[in-house]
């Protein structure tokens, strides 16, 4: 990105969650996305990781 102060680089590491069941508790989605984010971070810079909000027993 070019700014008035010079070029800067922006990177992102992201975790996200989804559910095929409805309704799903927002807390479940947030927890799953949080876990996915840390998996992505451990994998390196600029990574994305998806997680299902389903319970571990399913």
C-alpha positions in Angstrom: 0.0 0.0 0.0 1.4 3.4 -0.9 0.9 6.2 1.6 2.1 9.7 1.9 4.8 8.4 4.2 6.0 5.6 1.9 5.1 2.1 1.0 3.7 -0.2 3.8 2.9 -3.9 3.8 -0.2 -5.3 5.4 -0.6 -9.0 6.1 -3.3 -11.1 7.6 -3.6 -14.4 9.4 -7.2 -15.4 9.8 -9.3 -18.1 11.4 -13.0 -18.4 10.6 -15.8 -20.8 11.5 -19.0 -22.1 9.9 -21.9 -24.3 10.9 -24.2 -26.4 8.7 -26.6 -26.6 11.6 -29.1 -23.9 12.4 -29.5 -22.4 14.8 -26.0 -22.3 16.2 -24.8 -20.4 19.3 -22.7 -17.4 18.5 -20.3 -18.5 21.3 -19.7 -21.8 19.5 -18.8 -19.9 16.3 -16.5 -17.5 18.1 -14.7 -20.3 20.0 -14.2 -22.3 16.8 -13.0 -19.2 14.9 -10.6 -18.4 17.7 -9.1 -21.9 17.7 -8.8 -21.8 13.9 -7.0 -18.5 14.1 -4.3 -19.9 16.5 -3.9 -23.0 14.1 -3.4 -20.5 11.3 -0.8 -18.5 13.3 1.1 -21.7 14.2 1.2 -22.5 10.5 3.0 -19.3 9.6 2.3 -15.8 8.3 -0.4 -15.1 5.8 -2.4 -18.2 6.5 -6.1 -18.9 6.7 -7.8 -21.7 8.6 -11.4 -22.8 8.7 -13.2 -24.6 11.5 -16.6 -26.2 11.9 -18.6 -25.0 14.9 -19.8 -28.6 15.3 -19.0 -30.4 18.6 -16.0 -32.7 18.8 -18.3 -35.7 19.3 -20.1 -35.3 15.9 
